[in-house]
Amino acid sequence: MRRSIAWQDGVVEAVDQCALPHEFRLLRLRTVDEVIEAIQRLAIRGAPAIGVAGALAVAQSARAHTRDAVCDELAVRAEAQRIADARPTAVNLSWAVRRVVGVLGGGPDAVLAEALQILVEDEELNRSAAGHAADLVLRLCGRKPLRLLTHCNTGRLATVAWGTALGAIRVLAEAGQVAEVLFGETRPLLQGARLTAWELAEAGIPHRMLVDSAGPAALAAGMVDCVLVGADRVCANGDVANKIGTYSLALAASRARVPFVVVAPKSTLDTSLASGADIVIEERAASEVTGYGGVAIAPAGTGAFNPAFDVTPAELVTAVVTESGLFHPQETPGELAS
């Protein structure tokens, strides 16, 4: 499986997720500013993926600010802060930036080595989390052709290679345990319609798209055996921030008595925040929903409430699954984060 992010001689190479599904195009990002711009316009997106991209951007900065074997650490730290601030909700970005800045004293080679280690780990850890999640789903639902529901894009495009929730679906499909995957179109940039559909088709997994507001109806109609989603941040009390529309699915899953499983690497756990009330929720431009592809949908001047994420309370989550295993939301995730 080709990686969605790579390092090539000082260049961050990444799949342009804004071009899919009509064009598979690779970006070659040569500067910190180019990486930040790609993250902000969602050409690189997905909490694990932007974490890796951010770490590699710090490596670019360390190289650019080293002269005669002396690194200007103040300049690198300033750029590292800009990278970490590029998107506020997904904790993986600031986590990865802090990790590579932590070895800045060793010079640019040490920073690059740490960033590349994060890249390698991401694929390995997500495969492990996906395997644990698939095992959990089979324990909860039994071995049968499963009807699964997911939201946003949590596959190889959102990570380095394998995926979290969609990675678990891949594992289940390879075992012959998937009858169909339902997925939301996913506002604001239709990441389900454009990216998840593309990945499921690529993998040959049966799938159908739902308009976002139809997910609860599908759950109420008994069309779903399990909901699998990713996360951009999991708080100390187990509250989960994920793509807007996740909360309504969790409410409907609880009402329908359908398991609601979150799959994410441990880097997504943020025990510094007591609850979801402390999470900064990114709000996107109104133009992302009042028009699409350069074509206006709503009348000129129409405003929009366009949050990129919402928070699902811990009591609605059956389990959060990481590479270390799973915990229930009533437990404290701090032990897994350590």
N, C-alpha and C positions, 0 to 999 in steps of 0.2 A: 504494500500500500504506500503510494507516494505521500511524503510529508507535505503538509500545507505551508510550513515555514521551514526555511533553511538558511544557513550562513554560507555565502560564497565569496571568499576573498574580500572581506570587508563590506559586503553588500547583504542586506536582509532581503531574501527572496521569499515572496508570499503569494498565495493564490488571491487574486482580486475577487473578493466575494460580491462586489457590486456588479461585476460583469456577468456572473452566472444567473440563469442557466444557459443563456444564449451563447456565451463565449467563455472558454476556459483560458484565462490570461494570467500570466505571472507578472507580479510587480517586482522591480529591482530598486530597492530603497537604499540610497547611498548616504543619507544624512539623518540626523536625529529629527529634524523638522519634517522630512518626508515620512518617517515612521509615525510620528505624532499625527500628521495629517491623515494617513491611512487608517489609523485607529479611530480618529474622530469621525471620519465619514463612513466608518464601518466596512471599509474594504478589508480590514483585518478585524475580526470580531469573534466573540466567544471568550469567556473569562480565561480559560487556560491559554488560548492562542495569544491574546493580547499580553498576558504575562510573559510569555516567551519572547514575543516581539519587543516588549519593553526592556527586557534584560539584554537582548542583543543590541538595542539602541544605546544602552549605557556603555556597552563594549565599543560601539562606534565612537561615542563621545570620549571615552578614555584614550582611544587611539588618536583622535583628532587633537586632543589637548596635551599630548606628550611630545616634548621637544628635548633632544639630546638626553634621552632616558629619564627626563624629569616630567612627572605628570602634574598638571595644574588641577589639584583635587577640588579646589573651590569651584572652578568652572564646571567640572564634571558633576559635582553635587548639585549645582544650580540646574544643569540640564536634566539631571536625573529627577529632580522635583517636577520639572515641566512634564516629563514623560509620565510620572506617577499620577499627575493631575489630569492627564488627557481624558480619562473617563472615570468618574468618581465612584460608581456603584460596585463594580467588580473588584473585589479585594485582591484577586490574583495579580493584578498589575502592580499595585504598590508593594505587595509581598515580594514579587520577583525583583523589582527595582531595589528594594532594601537589601535583599540577599546579595546581589552582585556588588552594590555599593559597599557592602561589608568587607569585601576583599580588595577594595580599591588601593589600599596601601601596598599591595603586591604588584601594582602596575597594570598596564593594559592587558598583558597576557593572562594574568590571574583573573581579571574581570571576564575576559572572553572565555576562559576555561570554565568558569562558574556558570556563565550564560549557556554555554553548550551543554553543560551537565543538566541544567534545568530542562533544556530541549529534549535530551535523551530520556530524562526521568519522566517527562510528561507522557510520552507514549507508553512507557512501561507501567506507570501508576494508573493511567486511565484504563489500560487493558485489565489490570488487576481489579479495579473498582467495577468495571463492567462485568467481569466474571462473577464477583461477589453478588452484584445486583441480579444477574440472571439466575443464580442459584436461589436467591431469596424469592424471586417471582415464581419460580417453580414450586418452592415450598408453600407459598401463599395460595397459588392458583391451581397447582397440580400439573402433571405432564399431559398436555393436550394442545391442540392448535389454538394458540392464544390470540385474543383480540386486544391489541394494545393501543393506547392513546399517548401521544407525546406532543410537546409544544416547543416552538422556536426551533433552533438547530443546535444539536448537541453532538454532532458527529465528527468526522475527521476534519471538516473545515473549521470547526470551533475549537479544535485542539491541534496538537501536532500531527496526529495520524489516525487514531482509532475512535475516540469519542467517549462520552460519559453515558448519558441515558441512551443515545442512539447506538453507542458501542455495546451496551447491554442487549439492545434489540438485535444487533448483528450476531452476538453470541447465541441468543435464543433461535434466531433464524438458521444459523449454521447447524444447530441441533435439531432442526425440523419442528420447532415448537411455536412457530408464528403463522397464524392464519391470515392476519391482516393488521396493518398499522394505520390508524387514523391520526392525522396531525392537523394542527391549526395553521391557517394562512400566516398568522403572526405579524401583527403590526409592531413597529411602524414601517419597516421596510420589507414586509412580506418574506421574511426569512424562512418561514416554513414552506411557502409556495415555491420560492426560488431555490432554496438550498436543501432543505430536508427532502423535498420531492426528488431533487437531482441525485442526492446520495442514495435514497431508497431504490430509485430506478437503476442506478449504477450497480447496486448490490443485488438486484433482482428480487427484492422483498415486496410482496403485494401491499399496496397502499392506496389510500384515498384521502383527499384533502377536505377539511371542514372550514367553513368560515368560522372565525374565532368564536362568535356568539353561539355556534351550534354544538360546541364541545359539551356543555352541561346537558343539552338535549340528548346527545348520544349516550351519555352516562345514564340519564334517567330512563332511556329506552332499553337499557340492558345490552347495549352494543359493545361494551368495554369490560374486559376482565381485570386490567391493571393500568394505572397511569404511571408513566415514567418521564421525569423531567430532570433537567440539570439545575444548576444554581450559580449565581454570581457572588453570593455571600450567605453564610450561615452563621447566625449570631449565637451567643453563649447559651441562650435559652432554647435554641433549636428553631427559631424563626428563620424563614428562608426568603431571600430576595431572588427573583427570577423574572424572566420576560413578562411584560404586562399581559394579563389574561390567565396567568397561572393560578392566582387566588380563586377566581371563579371556578376553575376546574377542580381545585382542592375542595371547595365547598360542595360542589356537585358530587364529587367522588365520595365524600363523607356521607352525604345524604343517601347515595346509592349503595353504600357499604362496599365500595371498590377500593382496593389498596392504592395508596398514593405514595410513590417511592421517588426519592431524590437521589441522584447519582452525581458525585462531585469529588475531586481530589481534596486531600486535607488542606491544601493551600487556600481553599475556599472558606474554611472555617475561620471565623474572626471572633475570638473570645474576648476581644477588647470592647465589643459592643454588647450591652446587656440584652437588648431585644431589637426587633425590627424597627421600633420607633426611632432608633438612633441612626438608621441607614439613610444616607443621602441618596435620594432617588433622582436620577438624571431625567430631565425633561427635554425632549427633542423639538426641533422646529415644527411649527404648524404646517409648513409646506410639505412635510413628509406624509401627511395624511389628507391635506386638502387638494393634493395633486399627485400624479405618479408619472414617471418617465417624461417629465416636462409638459404634461398635459394637465390642465386644471380640472378638478372634479367638482369642487364646491365654488360658489360664487366668490368673486374677488372680495377680499376683506374679511372673509370668514375666519374667525379665531378657532383655536383647537386646544384642548387639554391632551397633551401627547406625552405622557410619562413612558419611559422605556422599560420600566420595571414595576412590579408590585411586590408586596410582602405577604407571604402565606404564614399564618400563625402556626406555631409548633404543634398545637393539638390536632391540626388537620393532616399532619405528616405521619404516615405509617412508619417510615424509617428513612434515615439519611445513610447512604452507602458510600464509603471511601475505599481507598486501596487497603486500608487496615481492617476493613470489615464494616459492620453497621452498628448504629446506635438508634434508639428510639427517642423521639423528641422530648420525652419526659426525663431523659437522662442528660447529663452535662457533656457536651461534645469536647470540652477542654482536654479530657484525657486522650482522645484521639488526635487532637491538634498538637500535643506535646511530642 
